Amino acid sequence: MKMLFHYNWQVREEWYQWCEGIPEEELLKKRTGGTSGNYPFG
């Protein structure tokens, strides 16, 4: 279980590092598809 916990944090850290390389404009860009149209709070 401890090994899984460490792996989970490693993946999380790698994800944040990847996101830091994406320009803010790209992250905030209006997109189509996904669940946005399926939920009233989306």
PyMOL commands that set and color helices and strands:
alter all, ss='L'
color gray80, all
select helices_A, chain A and resi 2-20+24-28+36-38
alter helices_A, ss='H'
color red, helices_A
deselect
rebuild
show_as cartoon
